[in-house]
Amino acid sequence: MSKKTIGGAVIGYGGMGHFHGRQMQRIDGIELVGIFDIDPEQQADAEQNGIKSYESREALLSDPRIDVVVIATPNDVHKEIAIDAMEHGKNVVSEKPVTLCPADLEEMIAASERTGKLFTVHQNRRFDGDYLLVRHVMETGILGDVFRIESRVQGSRGIPTGWREEKEHGGGMLYDWGVHMLDQMLYTMRGIKLETVYSTMTFITNKECDDGFSVLCKFQNGVEWIIEIQTNNFVQLPRWYVLGTNGTLVVDDWDLHGKIVTVTDLTKNDSKPVVAGAGITRTMAPRTDETTHTLPLPAEDYPTDWDSYYLNLIHALHGEADILVTHDQQRLLVRVIEAIFRSAATNEVVKL
């Protein structure tokens, strides 16, 4: 007997709601049953494309064909909808950020435990090609002991218009892009305690929500991560810059341009002085080619993976796999976000 195809639905049919709808339509093992949105234009858009549009959230949640509901609404209503869906017997995938405070997350987890329904979060950027490549290079040991990772996303158009620029709905770049990059960091460093964060925020194009932030995270093993988001930046820095005791990795962009430079002989560290501005330096003189080796990035081996998140969800709902994005991972992520806001507000290092 073939496995039952999972019935999926989307609540909140904006940009990310459309993304989830397309995923359900193209991946085997799940099908899009329908959507609900409070915006009549989004409702009409679904109907025009042959997708059932429910007249209310209650109507959608009462449909027995639906096994899992994806919530792609503004951030401030994730909790309410998630708990309602689970109490209607539906499994739930919430868009990120899962919610805006630890207490709300605990209510959502409690509802999952009470109803026995799966509750997880759409952390899809664990499958980005650039992130997968960086993790692989770090794990090979070719850089030696990695001691600093810099992860940046920079744009020049400000915060997207709509609810993402409104504080009451959980707008701002920490909640938008920051959640992704922090999840990548915490997933990479899982099992190693994050000790402190220090952050600053910018409000250049929007006075209500942060349009950018920078945070320095220090881990118990001495590794430092710098994460930076900017939306008023007109010359981009590399997407990734990773420093190790034996080499450096640079990934310039999502197209995986960049390089790896490793040291072939650490003992040959002497140099002749070079001119540096109005002076000379031996300390900052570049190494010669005979003591370094430059490698291209293995870009073709790390395509962005569009399907693995949903495939894991399908297997988990059939009891064939553990869900990748867990409650405890989200607990830590929400705590770190809270600490970053507190550090920026107080201009102090915050201990976790």
N, C-alpha and C positions, 0 to 999 in steps of 0.2 A: 504494500500500500504506500503510495507517495505521501510525502509530508504535506500537511495543510498549508496553503499559502496564507501568510499573515496579512490580515487586513489593517491598513494604516490610514490615519487621518491627520490633517494639519489644522491647528487652530492658530490663526494669525497668518494671513495669506499675502504678506508683503514680499520683500525681496528674498529673505531667507525662507519664508513659507513656500514660495515658488521653487526654490532650490530643493527643499525636502520633497515637494510634490514630484519634481522631475526624478529625483533619486528613487522614489517608490515606484515610479512608472517604468524605470529602465533596469532595475536590479531584480534578478530572479529570486523568488521566495517571499516577496512582499508586493502588495498591490495597493494603489491609492483608491480608497473607497470614497472619500470626499473631504471637504474643507468647511471651515466656518471662519468668517471675519466680520467684524462690526461695521466695516466700510462697504457700502452697497456697490461701489465700483469694483472692489476686489471680488465680491460675490458674483457680480456680472461677468467679470473676466474669467472666472472659473467655469461658469456655465457656458460661455461662448467657446471654451476649449474642451467641452464635453466632460467636465468634471462636476460631480454632484456638489451643490452648495446647500448646506443645511440652513434652515431658517433661524436656528438658535443653537447655542452651545449645548443646551439640554437635549435637543434633538440629535445632535451628533453623538453625544455621550450615551444616548439611549439605544443607539443602533448596535445590535448584537454582532454584526459582521465586523466591527472594528475591534482589533486586539490591542493596538498601540496608538497612542496619540502623541504627536510632536507639537510642542508649544513654541511658537515663533512670534510671540507678541512682545510689546515693550516689557522691559525687565521687571518693572514694579508689580506686574500681575502674574508672574510665573507661579508664585506660591499658591495663590487662590485657585488658579486653573488646574495646577498639578494635583492638589489635594482633591478637588472636585472630580477630576478624571479617575483617580485611583479609587475613590469611594464609589464610582460607577463601574468598577471592575476593569478599568483599562490600565495597561502598562503605559509608562510615560517616559518620553524623552524631552527634556527641557533644553531650549537653546541656552547658550551661555550669555552672561553669567547666570548661574542657576538661580540666584536671588541676591538681595542686597545686604543681608546681615546674617551672622551665624544662627541667631535664634530662629529666623524664618526657615533656614535650611533644616534645622532639627525638627521643625514641625512637618516638613515634607518627608524627611526620612522616617519619622514616626508613623506617618500615614502609609508609607510603603510597607513598614513592618506590620502594621495593624491589618492592612488589606491583603498582604501577601503578593502585591503587584511589583513588578520591576520598575525602578525609578533610576534614571541615569541622565547624563548631560552630554550634549553634542560638542565634544572636544575634538573636532575633525582635524585640527592642524598638528596633531600627533602624526599625521600621514603626509605632511608636506615633504616634497622631495629635498628641499634645502635642509630641513631639520633632520631627516633620515640620514642624509649624507654626513652632516656634522656629527651626529651620534656615532655613526660607523667609524669615522676617522678617529674620534676620541677613543673609541673602544679598541682600535687596533694597536694603540700604544705608539704609533709612529711619531707623535708629537712629544713623547716622554710623559712626564706627569703634568697634566693640564692644571694650571693655577688660575687662569682668568678666561671667562667667556663673555664676549660682548655681543648682544643681540639687539638689532635696531630695525624699526620700520619707520620710514619718513616720507611724508607727503607735503603738498603745498596748497591744498584746497580747503583747509579748515575742517571742522566737524561736519559730517553730512547733515543736511537739513532734516527737520522733522523731530520726532521724539528723542533721537540720539543727542540732540543739543539741549535737552530739557532735564534739569536735575531731578525733578519729581518722578520722572520715568526711568531713572537710572542711566542718564546720558553721560557722555564724557569718554575720553580715550582709554582710561584705565579699565573701564567696564567693557569697552569695545574691543580694541586690539590688545590691550594689556593682559586680559584674561587668557588669550591664546598663548602669549609668550611666557607668561608665568607658569601656565600648565606645562609647556614644553620644558621649562627649567625644572620644575618639581618632578616631572616624570623621569627626566634624565638623572636627577639626584636622589631618587627615591631610596629610602633607607639611611640617608645622611641628614642629620639635623640642620635645619636652617636656624641660625642663631640670631642674626640682626638684619634689619633693613634701614636704609636711610634714603629718603626720596625728596624730590622737588617737583612742583607742577607749574605749568604755564597756563595762562588765561588770555592769550593774545587775541584770538579771533572770537572768543566766547567768554563772557564774564560769569556765566552761570555754572558751566561745567569745564573741567580741565580739557584743554585741546592738546595737551602733551604732558609727558612726565618722564622722569629719569629716576631709576632706583638702583642702589648698590645693595646686593644681597650677599651676606657672608655665611658660609657653611662651616660646620664643626671641623671638617677636614682641611680647612684653610682655603678652599676654592671660593673665588669671588665671581659673581655674575653681575654684569651691568645690563640692564634692560632699559631701552629708551624708545619712546614713541614721540614723534613730532608731526604736526600737520601744518606748520608754517616754515618749512625747510625747503630751500630751493636748490641745494646741492647735496645730494645724498651721500652718506657714509656707507661702508659695506654693510650688507645684511647681517653677516657674521664675521667676527674677528676673534680667533681662539689662540691663546698663548700657552705653550707648553715648554718644559725644560729643554727639549731638543728640537722644537720647531714651531712654526706658526701656520695657521690655516686662515685663509681669507675667502669668503663667499660673497661676491659683490651683489648678487640679486637673485630673484626667484628662478631665473633661467640658468643658474648655477655656473656663472662665470666666476673665475677666481683661480687660486693656486694654493699649493702646499710647499713651504720651504722648510727643509730640515737641515740640521747641522751634521756634517760628516766627521768632523774632528774638533771636539770642544777644547782640546789642549792647545790648538793653534789660535790663541786669542790675542796675540800681539799685533800691532798695526802701526803704520806711519801716520803722523798727524795729517789731517785734512783741513782745508779752509772751511770755516763755519761762520758766515756773516762777517763780523768785524774781528774775528779771532780764529783760533785753530783748536782742534780737538782730536784726541786719540780715542777717547771713550766712545764717541758716536761715529767713528769711522766705519764704513760698511765692511762686512766680511767679503773676502775674495771668493771667486767661484770655486776655488779648490777646496774650500771648507764648507760649502753649502750645496744642496741638491734641490732643484725645483721640479715639482711634479704637477701635472694637470689634475683637475678634479675629475673623479670618475662619474661625471654627470649622467651618462647614459644608464648607469646602474641604479639610479635613484629617481625614477619618475614619481611625480605626485600621485598618491594612491587615492582615487576617488571612491572606491567601493568598500574598503576594509571596515570602515566604521559600521556601515549598514549590514555587511555580512556577519560581523560579530554580533550585532543586535539580533539578527535572525537566528543565528546559532544559539545565542543565550536564551531566547524565548522558546526554543525547542528543547532546552535543557542539555545542549551539546557543548557548551562552552561557558566560561565565566565572563561576565561583562567586563569590558576593559576599563571603563570609567566608573570608579567605585565611590561609595559614600565617603569613605575616609579621605580619598584624594580631594574630593570637593570640600570637605570640612577644612582641610589644610589650606586650600586655595582661597576660600572665603576669609579665613583668618589672616592670610598674608595680604590680601587686598585691604582689609580693615587696617592692618598695621601700616601699609603704605599711605593711606589717607591720613592716619594719625601722625606719621612722621612728617608729611608735607605740611600739615596744619601747625605742628609745634616746632618745626625745624630741629628735631631731635632724632637721634638713633633710637629705634624701637626694638626691644628684645622680644623674641617669641618664646 
